[in-house]
Amino acid sequence: MCQVLTWNQNGGSSGKRRSIVLCFRFIFHLFFLSVHTAVSVYGVLIVCENINNKIDLLRQVSVFSFGYGTNWNFLFQTCFLTLSLIYDVLEWLNKVDTNIATKIQYYRDVIFSGLVVPLTCFISSMFWIVFSIDRELVFPEVYDQIVPWWFNHCVHTNITIVVIIETLLQARRHPRDLKTEVIMNGTVGVAYAIVYYAIYFFAKRWLYAVFGIMTWWQVCLYQLLIWGSCFAFYFLQFPVNRLFHREEVPSLREINEEKTGPPAEEDMDIDILHDSKLSPLVEKSWSLKYRSMRDQMENSRL
């Protein structure tokens, strides 16, 4: 009986732990989705107010806002947070076995692993590295006239916090769909390159000044570095996730239950009886019975 009680207590503590994690995930997704939504609305206002700005660089921020990789990544993060919050609500309502919940979970995971992690890691790291060397190459000082400091951190710093917290709260030890995630990563990388270089060829301007100080062969190498870094971050995220979330090894009891279902009460009673020792009274009664039978066999005559 002690073993049965211990098993039930472990299951209860595990369920309580999952509820706590779910609560943290819900608060985390709700908070950052609210922040992302507010930042997106503020960004739209910046674009609308500066579409006819007399300063060329500030007008460029508004006219070609669709060409900045930061905005692409921020959009992907917002989509991910929206799907995550919806799935959290379904999980609270015990609706995770429904068809819609399965699809939401699938797209949530492939978007996070295939797009959010690699793009966020590259954009945040590359932006702050170049910014520390010469901010004019990536975020000119004139941008401070229309872009507040907190807005800059929301789109270049907080995005990394989202990835870190999500990695700590959610186990993604392996790709959900390796082929789809790799295709998504590569497709978005190529699509963005087409948009970015099309702006240069048609509008005769680089959105990021760092490209302007390079020769064409250096630009090609830098583009290969961008693609290679995104794929490297994609494949590195899974061993990093396994550092925080160890592989789950099912116990023998769980394996048997998956095959035959949960044990019945009668089976539990039998197991408890087998695990316990026989009482001395029972052992003595069998011993006396055997002794009387032996005496009868010895005294009998054929």
URRA-V146520 format. One record per pair of residues at least 6 apart in sequence whose ideal C-beta (glycine too) atoms are under 6 Angstrom apart, sorted by the first residue. I is the first residue (numbers start at 0). J is the second residue. D is the distance in Angstrom with one decimal. If there is no record, write none. Layout:
# URRA-V146520
i=I j=J d=D
i=I j=J d=D
This chain:
# URRA-V146520
i=0 j=271 d=5.6
i=3 j=267 d=5.8
i=21 j=90 d=6.0
i=24 j=87 d=5.8
i=24 j=168 d=5.2
i=25 j=87 d=4.4
i=27 j=164 d=5.7
i=28 j=80 d=5.5
i=28 j=83 d=4.5
i=28 j=84 d=4.4
i=28 j=87 d=5.9
i=29 j=84 d=5.9
i=31 j=80 d=5.7
i=31 j=161 d=5.5
i=32 j=80 d=4.1
i=32 j=84 d=5.6
i=35 j=77 d=4.6
i=38 j=153 d=4.7
i=45 j=145 d=5.7
i=46 j=61 d=4.5
i=46 j=64 d=5.2
i=49 j=57 d=5.2
i=49 j=61 d=4.4
i=49 j=145 d=5.6
i=50 j=61 d=4.6
i=52 j=58 d=4.4
i=56 j=139 d=6.0
i=56 j=141 d=5.4
i=57 j=145 d=5.7
i=63 j=198 d=5.8
i=63 j=206 d=5.9
i=66 j=194 d=5.6
i=66 j=195 d=5.9
i=66 j=198 d=5.0
i=66 j=206 d=5.3
i=68 j=122 d=5.8
i=69 j=122 d=6.0
i=69 j=154 d=5.2
i=72 j=118 d=4.3
i=72 j=119 d=5.9
i=72 j=122 d=5.3
i=73 j=154 d=5.5
i=75 j=114 d=4.6
i=75 j=115 d=5.5
i=76 j=115 d=5.6
i=76 j=158 d=5.9
i=79 j=110 d=4.9
i=79 j=111 d=5.2
i=79 j=115 d=5.2
i=82 j=103 d=5.4
i=82 j=106 d=5.9
i=82 j=107 d=4.0
i=83 j=107 d=5.5
i=85 j=103 d=5.7
i=86 j=103 d=5.0
i=86 j=104 d=5.6
i=86 j=107 d=5.9
i=89 j=95 d=5.9
i=89 j=100 d=4.6
i=94 j=100 d=5.6
i=108 j=175 d=4.0
i=109 j=175 d=5.5
i=109 j=176 d=5.5
i=109 j=179 d=5.5
i=109 j=180 d=5.3
i=112 j=180 d=5.2
i=113 j=180 d=3.4
i=113 j=183 d=4.0
i=113 j=184 d=5.2
i=114 j=183 d=5.9
i=116 j=162 d=5.8
i=116 j=236 d=4.8
i=117 j=184 d=5.9
i=117 j=229 d=4.2
i=117 j=232 d=4.1
i=117 j=233 d=4.4
i=119 j=158 d=4.8
i=119 j=162 d=5.1
i=120 j=232 d=4.2
i=121 j=228 d=4.9
i=121 j=229 d=5.4
i=123 j=155 d=5.8
i=123 j=158 d=6.0
i=123 j=159 d=4.6
i=126 j=137 d=5.9
i=126 j=155 d=5.0
i=129 j=136 d=5.4
i=129 j=137 d=4.4
i=129 j=209 d=5.8
i=130 j=137 d=5.6
i=130 j=138 d=6.0
i=136 j=208 d=4.8
i=136 j=209 d=4.1
i=137 j=207 d=5.7
i=137 j=209 d=5.9
i=166 j=240 d=5.7
i=167 j=243 d=5.8
i=170 j=244 d=3.7
i=171 j=240 d=5.2
i=172 j=240 d=5.6
i=172 j=241 d=4.9
i=172 j=244 d=6.0
i=173 j=237 d=5.9
i=174 j=180 d=5.6
i=184 j=229 d=5.9
i=184 j=233 d=5.6
i=188 j=226 d=5.1
i=188 j=229 d=5.8
i=199 j=205 d=5.8
i=205 j=211 d=4.8
i=210 j=218 d=5.9
